[in-house]
């Protein structure tokens, strides 16, 4: 996998993990955290848990499939990305408003909305 593709995959898995972590088993959470968050190699994880690299790979692959399955059913990441894009569009439009009380109110509401979206 190209480096940019690997980074894109890591970012996606980390985002999915943020949304669906509570739905994973302890083992799935642990292996994904070690591999994607903490950047451990398969060999390092295998050594830590006294299992084969292949077993680690299979656990991680299965956990990735579970995350994608949850996203396919629930769509929380896709919804978050749509909301974030709409917020960026609104913020660009609001920055073009002439200064004044109305513009200040719009910017204030957008700031509160951005906080709500970012904090779930």
C-alpha positions as protocol buffer text, in pm:
chain_id: "A"
residue {
  index: 1
  type: UNK
  ca { x: 0 y: 0 z: 0 }
}
residue {
  index: 2
  type: UNK
  ca { x: 131 y: 344 z: -85 }
}
residue {
  index: 3
  type: UNK
  ca { x: 229 y: 560 z: 209 }
}
residue {
  index: 4
  type: UNK
  ca { x: -56 y: 807 z: 148 }
}
residue {
  index: 5
  type: UNK
  ca { x: -300 y: 517 z: 123 }
}
residue {
  index: 6
  type: UNK
  ca { x: -170 y: 371 z: 448 }
}
residue {
  index: 7
  type: UNK
  ca { x: -204 y: 706 z: 621 }
}
residue {
  index: 8
  type: UNK
  ca { x: -556 y: 751 z: 483 }
}
residue {
  index: 9
  type: UNK
  ca { x: -651 y: 403 z: 609 }
}
residue {
  index: 10
  type: UNK
  ca { x: -499 y: 472 z: 952 }
}
residue {
  index: 11
  type: UNK
  ca { x: -689 y: 801 z: 977 }
}
residue {
  index: 12
  type: UNK
  ca { x: -1015 y: 631 z: 878 }
}
residue {
  index: 13
  type: UNK
  ca { x: -971 y: 347 z: 1128 }
}
residue {
  index: 14
  type: UNK
  ca { x: -887 y: 597 z: 1402 }
}
residue {
  index: 15
  type: UNK
  ca { x: -1201 y: 798 z: 1323 }
}
residue {
  index: 16
  type: UNK
  ca { x: -1416 y: 485 z: 1314 }
}
residue {
  index: 17
  type: UNK
  ca { x: -1256 y: 378 z: 1642 }
}
residue {
  index: 18
  type: UNK
  ca { x: -1353 y: 714 z: 1797 }
}
residue {
  index: 19
  type: UNK
  ca { x: -1716 y: 657 z: 1703 }
}
residue {
  index: 20
  type: UNK
  ca { x: -1754 y: 285 z: 1765 }
}
residue {
  index: 21
  type: UNK
  ca { x: -1497 y: 199 z: 2035 }
}
residue {
  index: 22
  type: UNK
  ca { x: -1762 y: 117 z: 2298 }
}
residue {
  index: 23
  type: UNK
  ca { x: -1913 y: -145 z: 2064 }
}
residue {
  index: 24
  type: UNK
  ca { x: -1587 y: -339 z: 2028 }
}
residue {
  index: 25
  type: UNK
  ca { x: -1467 y: -623 z: 2249 }
}
residue {
  index: 26
  type: UNK
  ca { x: -1181 y: -554 z: 2489 }
}
residue {
  index: 27
  type: UNK
  ca { x: -943 y: -752 z: 2268 }
}
residue {
  index: 28
  type: UNK
  ca { x: -1048 y: -563 z: 1953 }
}
residue {
  index: 29
  type: UNK
  ca { x: -1003 y: -229 z: 2129 }
}
residue {
  index: 30
  type: UNK
  ca { x: -664 y: -330 z: 2264 }
}
residue {
  index: 31
  type: UNK
  ca { x: -520 y: -455 z: 1934 }
}
residue {
  index: 32
  type: UNK
  ca { x: -652 y: -160 z: 1733 }
}
residue {
  index: 33
  type: UNK
  ca { x: -518 y: 85 z: 1992 }
}
residue {
  index: 34
  type: UNK
  ca { x: -174 y: -74 z: 1992 }
}
residue {
  index: 35
  type: UNK
  ca { x: -157 y: -93 z: 1612 }
}
residue {
  index: 36
  type: UNK
  ca { x: -326 y: 227 z: 1495 }
}
residue {
  index: 37
  type: UNK
  ca { x: -299 y: 466 z: 1791 }
}
residue {
  index: 38
  type: UNK
  ca { x: 34 y: 364 z: 1941 }
}
residue {
  index: 39
  type: UNK
  ca { x: 199 y: 255 z: 1611 }
}
residue {
  index: 40
  type: UNK
  ca { x: 318 y: -84 z: 1737 }
}
residue {
  index: 41
  type: UNK
  ca { x: 423 y: -333 z: 1469 }
}
residue {
  index: 42
  type: UNK
  ca { x: 252 y: -670 z: 1435 }
}
residue {
  index: 43
  type: UNK
  ca { x: 569 y: -829 z: 1576 }
}
residue {
  index: 44
  type: UNK
  ca { x: 574 y: -602 z: 1880 }
}
residue {
  index: 45
  type: UNK
  ca { x: 209 y: -677 z: 1956 }
}
residue {
  index: 46
  type: UNK
  ca { x: 266 y: -1050 z: 1902 }
}
residue {
  index: 47
  type: UNK
  ca { x: 559 y: -1043 z: 2143 }
}
residue {
  index: 48
  type: UNK
  ca { x: 361 y: -846 z: 2402 }
}
residue {
  index: 49
  type: UNK
  ca { x: 76 y: -1102 z: 2401 }
}
residue {
  index: 50
  type: UNK
  ca { x: 280 y: -1417 z: 2324 }
}
residue {
  index: 51
  type: UNK
  ca { x: 88 y: -1496 z: 2006 }
}
residue {
  index: 52
  type: UNK
  ca { x: 188 y: -1517 z: 1641 }
}
residue {
  index: 53
  type: UNK
  ca { x: 208 y: -1219 z: 1409 }
}
residue {
  index: 54
  type: UNK
  ca { x: -56 y: -1392 z: 1196 }
}
residue {
  index: 55
  type: UNK
  ca { x: -294 y: -1409 z: 1493 }
}
residue {
  index: 56
  type: UNK
  ca { x: -240 y: -1037 z: 1560 }
}
residue {
  index: 57
  type: UNK
  ca { x: -302 y: -958 z: 1193 }
}
residue {
  index: 58
  type: UNK
  ca { x: -625 y: -1161 z: 1194 }
}
residue {
  index: 59
  type: UNK
  ca { x: -750 y: -991 z: 1512 }
}
residue {
  index: 60
  type: UNK
  ca { x: -680 y: -647 z: 1365 }
}
residue {
  index: 61
  type: UNK
  ca { x: -833 y: -736 z: 1027 }
}
residue {
  index: 62
  type: UNK
  ca { x: -1148 y: -867 z: 1196 }
}
residue {
  index: 63
  type: UNK
  ca { x: -1174 y: -557 z: 1417 }
}
residue {
  index: 64
  type: UNK
  ca { x: -1141 y: -334 z: 1106 }
}
residue {
  index: 65
  type: UNK
  ca { x: -1423 y: -531 z: 942 }
}
residue {
  index: 66
  type: UNK
  ca { x: -1639 y: -488 z: 1252 }
}
residue {
  index: 67
  type: UNK
  ca { x: -1577 y: -110 z: 1250 }
}
residue {
  index: 68
  type: UNK
  ca { x: -1667 y: -88 z: 880 }
}
residue {
  index: 69
  type: UNK
  ca { x: -1977 y: -298 z: 944 }
}
residue {
  index: 70
  type: UNK
  ca { x: -2093 y: -62 z: 1218 }
}
residue {
  index: 71
  type: UNK
  ca { x: -2029 y: 235 z: 990 }
}
residue {
  index: 72
  type: UNK
  ca { x: -2223 y: 66 z: 712 }
}
residue {
  index: 73
  type: UNK
  ca { x: -2522 y: 22 z: 940 }
}
residue {
  index: 74
  type: UNK
  ca { x: -2506 y: 339 z: 1149 }
}
residue {
  index: 75
  type: UNK
  ca { x: -2319 y: 589 z: 930 }
}
residue {
  index: 76
  type: UNK
  ca { x: -2194 y: 804 z: 1218 }
}
residue {
  index: 77
  type: UNK
  ca { x: -1864 y: 893 z: 1052 }
}
residue {
  index: 78
  type: UNK
  ca { x: -2031 y: 979 z: 721 }
}
residue {
  index: 79
  type: UNK
  ca { x: -2282 y: 1197 z: 905 }
}
residue {
  index: 80
  type: UNK
  ca { x: -2002 y: 1370 z: 1097 }
}
residue {
  index: 81
  type: UNK
  ca { x: -1810 y: 1436 z: 773 }
}
residue {
  index: 82
  type: UNK
  ca { x: -2123 y: 1583 z: 608 }
}
residue {
  index: 83
  type: UNK
  ca { x: -2188 y: 1808 z: 908 }
}
residue {
  index: 84
  type: UNK
  ca { x: -1826 y: 1921 z: 917 }
}
residue {
  index: 85
  type: UNK
  ca { x: -1833 y: 2008 z: 546 }
}
residue {
  index: 86
  type: UNK
  ca { x: -2158 y: 2202 z: 587 }
}
residue {
  index: 87
  type: UNK
  ca { x: -2015 y: 2390 z: 883 }
}
residue {
  index: 88
  type: UNK
  ca { x: -1709 y: 2487 z: 681 }
}
residue {
  index: 89
  type: UNK
  ca { x: -1937 y: 2611 z: 403 }
}
residue {
  index: 90
  type: UNK
  ca { x: -2145 y: 2814 z: 650 }
}
residue {
  index: 91
  type: UNK
  ca { x: -1833 y: 2958 z: 811 }
}
residue {
  index: 92
  type: UNK
  ca { x: -1703 y: 3073 z: 471 }
}
residue {
  index: 93
  type: UNK
  ca { x: -2039 y: 3236 z: 396 }
}
residue {
  index: 94
  type: UNK
  ca { x: -2052 y: 3397 z: 741 }
}
residue {
  index: 95
  type: UNK
  ca { x: -1703 y: 3543 z: 701 }
}
residue {
  index: 96
  type: UNK
  ca { x: -1827 y: 3727 z: 392 }
}
residue {
  index: 97
  type: UNK
  ca { x: -2110 y: 3896 z: 582 }
}
residue {
  index: 98
  type: UNK
  ca { x: -2066 y: 4265 z: 652 }
}
residue {
  index: 99
  type: UNK
  ca { x: -1981 y: 4349 z: 1010 }
}
residue {
  index: 100
  type: UNK
  ca { x: -2276 y: 4415 z: 1233 }
}
residue {
  index: 101
  type: UNK
  ca { x: -2506 y: 4270 z: 1489 }
}
residue {
  index: 102
  type: UNK
  ca { x: -2660 y: 4016 z: 1252 }
}
residue {
  index: 103
  type: UNK
  ca { x: -2321 y: 3886 z: 1140 }
}
residue {
  index: 104
  type: UNK
  ca { x: -2205 y: 3860 z: 1502 }
}
residue {
  index: 105
  type: UNK
  ca { x: -2512 y: 3656 z: 1591 }
}
residue {
  index: 106
  type: UNK
  ca { x: -2454 y: 3421 z: 1296 }
}
residue {
  index: 107
  type: UNK
  ca { x: -2086 y: 3376 z: 1386 }
}
residue {
  index: 108
  type: UNK
  ca { x: -2175 y: 3311 z: 1749 }
}
residue {
  index: 109
  type: UNK
  ca { x: -2433 y: 3049 z: 1652 }
}
residue {
  index: 110
  type: UNK
  ca { x: -2182 y: 2886 z: 1417 }
}
residue {
  index: 111
  type: UNK
  ca { x: -1922 y: 2869 z: 1693 }
}
residue {
  index: 112
  type: UNK
  ca { x: -2172 y: 2696 z: 1923 }
}
residue {
  index: 113
  type: UNK
  ca { x: -2271 y: 2459 z: 1644 }
}
residue {
  index: 114
  type: UNK
  ca { x: -1904 y: 2377 z: 1570 }
}
residue {
  index: 115
  type: UNK
  ca { x: -1850 y: 2295 z: 1939 }
}
residue {
  index: 116
  type: UNK
  ca { x: -2160 y: 2074 z: 1944 }
}
residue {
  index: 117
  type: UNK
  ca { x: -2050 y: 1885 z: 1631 }
}
residue {
  index: 118
  type: UNK
  ca { x: -1694 y: 1839 z: 1756 }
}
residue {
  index: 119
  type: UNK
  ca { x: -1806 y: 1716 z: 2099 }
}
residue {
  index: 120
  type: UNK
  ca { x: -2071 y: 1482 z: 1965 }
}
